[in-house]
Amino acid sequence: MAANGMRHDRTAAVVFGSETGNALDYAEEAGRLLERLHFETVVSSLDALEPLSLVRFGFVVAIISTTGQGDLPANARLFWKKILRKKLPPDHLANASITTFGLGDSSYPKFNWAARKLQKRLIQLGAREFLPRGEADEQHEEGLDATWVPWSADLRRQVLEKYPLDKEVHPIPEDVLLQPKCLLSLASEDAPKGTERVCNGDDVFPLVNGIPLPREDAPVQPAPHPAIIDASDRKARQILVKIEGNRRLTPPSHWQDVRHLSLSYASYVEYDPGDILTIYPQNSWQDVDHMLELMDWRPFADQPVQFESTNKMEEADFYPVPPAPSNKLHSEPLTLRKVLIHYLDIRAIPRRSFFSMIAHFTHNEMHKERLREFTDTQYIDELYDYTTRPRRSILEVLQEFDSVKIPWQWAANVIPKLRGRQFSVASGGSTKHASKCQTSFEILAAIVRYKTVLKRLREGVCTRYIAALPVGTTLNVTLQRGGLNIRKAEATRPVILIGPGTGVAPMRSLIWERYLWHQELHDPSESTTGASTKGLIDVGETVLFYGGRNREADFFYQEDWDVLRDNMPLKIFTAFSRDQQAKIYVQDVLREQSELVYHLLHSKSGVVYVCGSSGKMPQAVRAALVAIFQNCGCTSSSAAEDYLQAMEREGRYKQETW
């Protein structure tokens, strides 16, 4: 028996595949839910586990997002590759009990494909499903929580039914604070030595100055250094780049500031159109000072601190902290102020779990009651109206509930991690390498700045950071493969590129790449990649459908198109919605060019790439293509839809939206 009276075999694993951090957030929430049911719980990325280790747990909850063209996230692909081995017997996971929850976007054709594929393969290997799969949709008006809340309630009921608690043991109530996975502590020799003890549910924690700390028997291990990223992994490679240019493309009078950033890397690295650069932002000094003041953290702000693990199970996996913005940060002591600047997202929109946590850190009963109301599933609409609709930040919530005083040691447990923001590279072809010993990157970034329904100004943490970066700044960024899977073998096929707004960035990259292929075919000595062009007759026709508001304000890269049109088979069709009384969008121009689109896609087996804002645009484009196949092919709507689905299966319809 364990110290709390439960059996030692009461274990569970929550595994995740996360690209931007959403699946990790839900995995951590599921882990806390199971801990309250007295399970020894491991929260881990899929890649950190061997497939056969799943049978060691009482059950496994897999939470996974879908990326690219129905792909698994980068930190789940190694696991996926392992379970696809043909030599695995059908009873390989016969003793595993699993359930899955998918995070997806219904504007993508392969909605929640990763969760479906994972579930199917695990069952093929003998795993038993103890709870039907849940599928959340980012396009839902209440977001992912609209599905997560009822599904997690079903998970709790099912677990209690299949794994009932002993009679003398009860679930840990929400008003009891769980042991944290990781704490901050003073790194200097002046750290407080005296402790006292306090009972917290069934566990006993020592206190330092009234703050719960790990149990004395809990192993203390340092968290991985934030800059450690496997450079041999082509999907995620950390590089140090220098800003060579940061120029606004839109006129000052335009409603939106859109930036073109030029970056250089002092070595040669290859990348493809559709690949992604992740930039790690910083919180502003003003916001950090405000946070320190609100929480009464100023006395500890500039003292050296360290992360300490309190995990009891060796298999527990740390999700990597974002790379620090400069090498200088690694050589200097880590302080609470630096943690707030570089690692914690104090401007994030808080989730339900945040309100549950901070309710423990106030003695104001009215505030405590209100905070706990936000965690009640029957008030999900009210939580949405308070947080998501007005885009209210953690910093603003703490300002309004000013009685909340989070212990600084708990900061990394209460405040979510500051995630990197992904940008599709806009450079390609000859624009990628100025020489054999240098690599260039270009990105297109729309600066997020607007007023909410409450008339409050909102700014994107990363884009505000980007807009202020001066030329000469060095940044640690991550380069990884994107989801478009562009191959040179497709060079002879015509392509239709649909990229309104900043969605034109990966399209520009591909067009420059196809221009390079075109040059190499006509003069192989011009090759800069060393790739063979043998067997290629010529690069297929390239057709770009671009959309914006005004030709004069946001026709991005018009100069490029003028040059490229004269030197390769390229056509440009535009849709500027505000330049005439009747609004025109890219899907409307697609219909106007029905015969050309049908000829390139049906008669010449061309490829379609759709990039830009998720939501209505991809769905409208898809509907336009189905209508074109139906009208030009003189067929039924169902047959036209079948043809588009066949294109998807063949990799001839690819979408990357955000």
N, C-alpha and C positions, 0 to 999 in steps of 0.2 A: 504493500500500500504506500501511496505517496503521502507527503506531509499533510496534505489537505483532506486525506481520507479517501481519495479516489484511486482507482487501479492504475498501475504503471503502464498498461497497454492502451490507455485512453489517449491516443495521439491522432493528429490530423495534419495535413499539409495543404497550404494554399499556394498554388503555383501560378505564375503570371507570365504573360508575354506582353510587354509594354513598349510602345514607340515614343509616346510623348509624356507618359507618366499617369494617364488616366487608369489603366488597368492595375498599375501598382497601387494607386490610391484605394481602389475598391478591394484589392487583395489585402491591404493592411486593415481595412474596415472589417472584412470577413474574418481575418485573424483575430481581431478583438472580440468579435461576436462569439467565436468558438472558445476563446480563452474564458469568457464569462460562463461558458458551459463546462468549464474545468477540463478542457483538452490542452495537452502539451502541443502547441501549435508552431509549425515552421512556416514562415512566409518566404518564398524563394522564387527567383526567376527559373523558368523551365530549363534553360541551358546549364544552370548550376547543379542539376540533378541528373543522375543516370536513370533511364526509364525503369529499370528493375527496382529502383529504390521506392517506387510508388507503392509496392506491395507491403512495405514495412509499416505503413500508416493504417490506422483504422479506416480512413477514407481520405480522398483527395478532392479539393475544389480547384478547378482550373479556370482562371479568368484571363481572357485573351482578346486583344484588339485585332482588327484586320487592317492591313496596310497594302498599298499598291494595288495590284491586280488580284486581290484575294489572297495575299501572302501573309505569312506569320511575321511578327515583329523580329527585329534582329536578335534580341536576346531569347528567342525561342526556336530559331532555325536549326541550331545544332541538335537540340532535342528532337525536332521533327525529322531531321535527317537520320538520326539513330533509329527511330521507330519505324522508318520506311524500309529498313533492311529486309530483303526478301527472305533471308535465312531464319528470321524470327518465327518461332512456332505459334500457332493460333492460341495456345494457352500461356503465352509468355507473361501476360499480366492477369492470369486467371484469378488471383487472390486480391486484385485491386478493386476498390469500390470508388467510383468517380461521379462527379457532376461537372458541368461546364457552364460558363457564363460568358457571352460574347458582347464586345463593344464594337458597334459598327455605325455606318452612315448609309441610310437608305438611298442617297443620291448616287451611290456606287452600284454598278450592276451586280457585283459579287458581295452583296450585303452579308456581313458576319460570316464570310466564307471560312476564315481561319478557325473559328470556334466549331463550325460544322465539320470541317476536315479533321480537326483534332479529336473531337468526340467519336467520329466514325472509326478512325484508325485505332483508338484506344479500345473500343468495343471489339474491333476485329481481332485484337490481340488478347481477348478474353476478359477485359475489365467489365465490371457490372455497373450499370448506371443506377444510382439510388435516388436521383432527383432529376426530372426533365430539364433540358438545357434552357437557359434564359438568354434572350437576345435584346440588348438595349440599342436604341437608335438616337444618334445625336440630333437628328432632324425633328424629334418629338418636341412639342412646344414646352414641355417641362424638362427636357434634356434626358440624360442617361438615367437619372434618379427615378423617372417615371416607371421604368421597368425594374431597376435594382431594388427599390424599396419593397414591393410585394414579393419579389423573388427571394430576397434575403430573409424575409419573414417566413416564407415556405421552407427555406433551408433550415432555419432554426427549429421549426416544428418537426420537420422530418428527422433531423439529427436527434432531438429529444425523444422521438418515438423509437428510433432504431437503436439509440445508445442512451437509454434512460439513466438518470442519475441515481445513486444510492439513496435510500430513504432519508438518511440523516444529512444529505448534502443538497444544497439549493443553488440555482444559478447565481452568479455574482451580480448584484443589482447595478444599474447604471450609475447610481450615486456613489459607488465605490470606485476609487481610482485604481486602474490596473498598473502592474509593474511596467515601467517603460523598457523599450528595447535598447535604448542608448541615451546617455546623459552627457551633458557638458560638465566638466570639472576644472578647477584651477590647476594649471600645469606647474605653478611655482611651488616652492617649498613652504610658502606661507599659507597653504590650503588649510582650512579648519580641521583640527584633529578630533575634537570631542564630538560624541554622538549620543543620541538618546533613541529610544525605540517607540514605534507607534504601530498599532494594529490596523491593518487595512484589509477588511474582509477576512479570508482564511489565511492570508500571508502576513508576515511581520517584516517591516522595513525599518532600518535605522534612519534617524533623522540627523541632518547637519544644519544647524541654524533653522530648524523647523521645516526643512525640505526633505521629502522622502528620497532616499538613495537606494542603490541596489542592496540585496541581502549580502551578508558577509560571505556566504558560501557560493555566491554567483561568480563565475569566471569573468574577469575583466580583460578584454582584448581590445587593442586599438583598432579603430575603423581603418579601412584601406585609405592610403593617401589619395586625395581627390584627383590628382593628375594622372593616375595609373590607367592607361587605356592600351589595349593590346595593339601595337602598331602593325603587327603582322596581319591583323584582321582587316581585309579590304573594305568591309562594310562599315567600319568605324575606326578612323585613324585620326589621332590628334596631331595637329600641325600648328606651328606658330606663324601667323601671317602679319603683314604690315599693310596699313591702309595707305593706298597710293592716291585715291580720289574719293570724295564724298560730295556728290553734286546733286542738287535738286533739279528734277526734270520738268516738273510742273511750274507754271508761272506763280509768283507770289500771290496774285489775286485769286488763284484757284482754291477751291475748298479743301483740297487734300495735298499734302506734301508727299511726293513720291521721289525716292532717292535711288541713284545709281552709284553703287559702291564698287571700287576697283581695289583688289587685294593682291598682294604678291607673296610668294613663298620661295625662300632661297634654296630650293632644291627641285628636282624634277619628280613630279608625281602625275600619274595618268588618271583621268576621270572621264566620264561619259555624259552626254546630254541626259538630263533628268536626275543626275546625282545631286546630293544635298549637302549644304554647309550648315552646321548648327553653330549659332553664335550664343554665347552665354552672357546675359546682361548683368548689370549691377543696379542695386537700388540706389536712389539718390541719397546724398549725405543728409539732406533736409528730412527725408522720410525716416532715415535711421535715427537721427537725433530726436525726432518726434517719438519714435518707438521707445527709445531709451528713457525718455522723460515720462511717457505714459506708464511704463512698467516699473519705474524706480530702479532702473538698471545702471544708472550712470556710475555708481561706485565701482562696478565690475567691468565697465565698457572696454577699457584698454589693458586689462590684465591678461596675461597669457592663459589660454584655455586649451582643453583637449577633449576629443570625443572618447567616451568609454562605453563599451558594449556591456549589456547586462543579459545577453541571450544565454539561456541555459542549455540549448541544444546546439551541438557543433555544426549541424547541417544548415543552420540559419544563414541566410544570404543577405549581405548588404547591397542595397541598390546604390550604385556609385554616385557620389556627390559630384556636381558639375565641375569640370576643369576650372582651375583658377584663371583669371584673366591675364596674369603675367607670371613669369618665372620668379619675379621679385617676391611675390606673395609667399611662395613656398620656402624661401630662405629666411623669412621673418616669422616671429612667433604669431600663432593664430590667436586672435582676440575675439571677444564677444562682438565688438563693433564690426570686425571683418566677417564674422559669421553672418551678421545681419546684412552687410553690403553684398556679399558674394553668394551666399548659400541658401538663405531663407526668403520665401516669397511673401513679404508683408503686404504686397498689393494684390494678392490673389483674392478671388471671390471665395469666401469660406464655404466648406461643405458641412453637412449635418454633424459629422464627427468633431469638427472644430468647436461647435457650440457645446457638444457633450463634454469635451475636455475642459474648456474654460469655465464651465459652470462649477468645477471643483475649486476654482481659484478666486472665489468671491465670497464675502461674508454678508453681502447685501441680499436678503431673502427675496426681495422683489426682482432683482436682476437674475438671481439664480433660477427662480420660477420661470421667468420669461425665456431665458436661455434654454431651459429644458423643454419648453413648449416647442422650440424650433427643432428639437430632435424627435418629437413625436410624429409618427408617420401620418397621423390624421390631419396634421397641419402642413403637409408638403406644399400645398398651394401658397400658404402664408410665407413659408420659408423662401419659395421662389420669388414672391413679390418683394421680400425684404432684401434678398441677396442678388439673384441673377438678373431680374428685370432692371433694377437701377444700377447694376454692376457695382454694388457696394463692396468695398475691400475689407480685408482683415484689419488694417490700420484704422479704418473708419468705425468698424464694429467695436474695437477696443476703446476708441474715443467716446463712443456713445454709452458703452457699458464700462464707465471709468472706474468702477469698484473692482474690476477684474485685475489681479496682479499675478501674472504668470511668473513662477520662479525661473530665473535665468537658466538654471540647470536643465529645465524642461523645454527650453525654447525649440530645440530641434524635433521634439516629439509633438509639439502642439502646432507649430507653424509649418506649412508644407515646404518642400524643397523648391528652390528657384530653378525651374527647368530651362534648358536651352531652347531657343526658337529656331525652327528649320526654315531654310530658304533654298529654293531650287537655283542651281547655278544658271546664269544667263550667258556665260561665255562658252565657246565651242570652236572647233577647228583650229585655225591659225591664231585665234585670239587667246588660246590656252597657254602657249609657251613662247615667251620672247626669246628664249635661248634654251640650250640643252641643260642648263643648270638653274633654271628658274621657271616657276609656274605662276600663271595669272588666273585669278578668279574674279568674276563680276556677278553681282546680285542686284535684284530690283526689289526695293522695300517700300511699302506704303506705310507711312508714319500714322499710327493710330492716335487720333486726337478728336474727341467729340464731346457733346454734352448729353447727359442722360435725361430720362423723363423727369428727374428731379432738378434739372438745369445745372447739374454739377459737371465740372470738366473731368473727363477721363482721358488718360494717356496710356498707351501700351508701354509696359516696363522696358521691353527690348527695343522697340522702335524709337522711344524717347532717348534711350541710351545711344542707339545708332546715330540718330540725327545730330547728336552733340559731339561725335567722335572726330577729332581733328586728323588731318593728314599726318602720317608718321607714327600713329598709334599702333602698337603691336597687340595682337589678340591671339589667345589660344582658341581654336575652333576645331570642330570635328567634321571630317569629310566622310561621307558614307554613300553607299549605292542607293539610288532612288528606285521607285517601283515601276518605271516605264519600260525597263528592259530593252533598250534600243540596241539593235544589232546591225553591224555593217552588212550582214548578209541580206538585209532588207533594202539595201541601197538602190537597187534597180526598180523597186516598187514605188509607185506614186504614193505620196502621203498627203493627208488632209489634216491640217493643224488648226485647232479651234482654241484660241487663248485670249479671251477678253481680259482687260486690266493687267494686273501683275501676272496673270496666267501666261502672258506672252514670254516670260523669262525662259522657261525650258524650251519653248518653241524657237526662240532666238538661238539658243545653244545648238539645237538640232539643225537649224538652217545653216549656221556657220559650219557645222560638221559636214553636212551634205555638200556644201560648197567646196570644202577641202577634198572630199571624195571625188567630186566632179573634176577638180584640178588634177588630182592624181591620175584619174582615168585618161585625161588628155595629155598629161606629161608626168609619167611615173617618177621622174627625177625630182618632182616637187614634193614627194611624200615626206611628211614630217613624223609619221607614226611608225613607219617601217612595215605597216600592214600591207598584205598583198592585195592587189586589185585585179588579179588574173581571173578571167571568166566574166567580169562585169562589162557590159556594153556601154552603159551610161547611167547616170543617176536618174531615177524616175522623177516625174514632175512633182513639185512642191507647191501646195496651195495653202495659204494662211488666211484664216478668217479671224479678224481682230475686231474687238469691240471696246468702246470707251464712251465717255459722255460727250466730249467736245474734241473735234479734230485739232483745234489750235492749242488745247490745254493738255490733253493726255493721249496723243498719238505717239506712243513710246517707240523709239528706235526707227523713226521714219527715215533718217539718213542711211541707216543700214539697208533698209529695204530698197531704197533708190539705187544703191551701189550693187547690191546682190542681184536685183532683177535684170541688170544689164549683163550679168556674167554667169547666170545659171538658169535652168528652167524653173522660174518662180513666179507665182501669181499672188497678188494681195487683194483681198476683199474686206472692206471695212463697214462697221455699223456704229455710228455715233448717235446715241439715243437722244441727246438734247439739242442737236443741230437743226431740227425741224419740228414742226408741231406734233406730228405723229411719231411716237417713239419707235425706234428700230433697233433690234438686237441681233446678235450673231445667228440665232436660229432662223430669223426672218431672211437674212441674206443667204443662208444655206438653202432655203426653199427657192429663193430667186435663182440660184445656180444649180437647180435640180439636175439638169442634164449632165453638166460637168461632174457633179458629185457622183451621180449614178455610174457614169462611164468609168471614173477612176476607181471606184470601190467595187463595182459589180463586174464590169468588163475586164478591168486590169488588176483586180484583186489587191487594191490599195489598202493602206493602213490609216486608221483614224487615231489621233491623239487629242484628248480633251483635258485642258488644264485651266485652273482658275478657282473662283469661289464655288464652294459646295452649295447645295440647296436647289433653287429653281433652275439655274442655268444648265447643269448637266442633264436634268430631266427634260428640259425643253429641247436641248440639242438631240437627245435620244429620240424624242417624239418626232422631230423634224426628219431625222434619218429614216425612221420607219415609214413616214409619209412619202419620202422620196422613193424608197424601194417599192412601195405599194403603187404609186402613181406611174413611175417610169417603167416599172417591171410589169405593169398590168396584172397585179396579183392581189391576193387578199391581205388584210391587215395582219392576220395571224401568220401567214407565210412570210410577210415582210419582217415581222418580229422574230420569226425563226431564223431568218437570214442574218439579222443583227446578232442574235445569240450565237450563231455559228461563227461569226467574225470574232466574238469574244473568246470562244473556245480555241480558235486558231491563233489568238494573239494579234488580231488585226483591229481590235477596238480597245484602246487603253485610256485609262482615266486617272488623273492625279489632281485632286481638288482639296481645298482647305477652307 
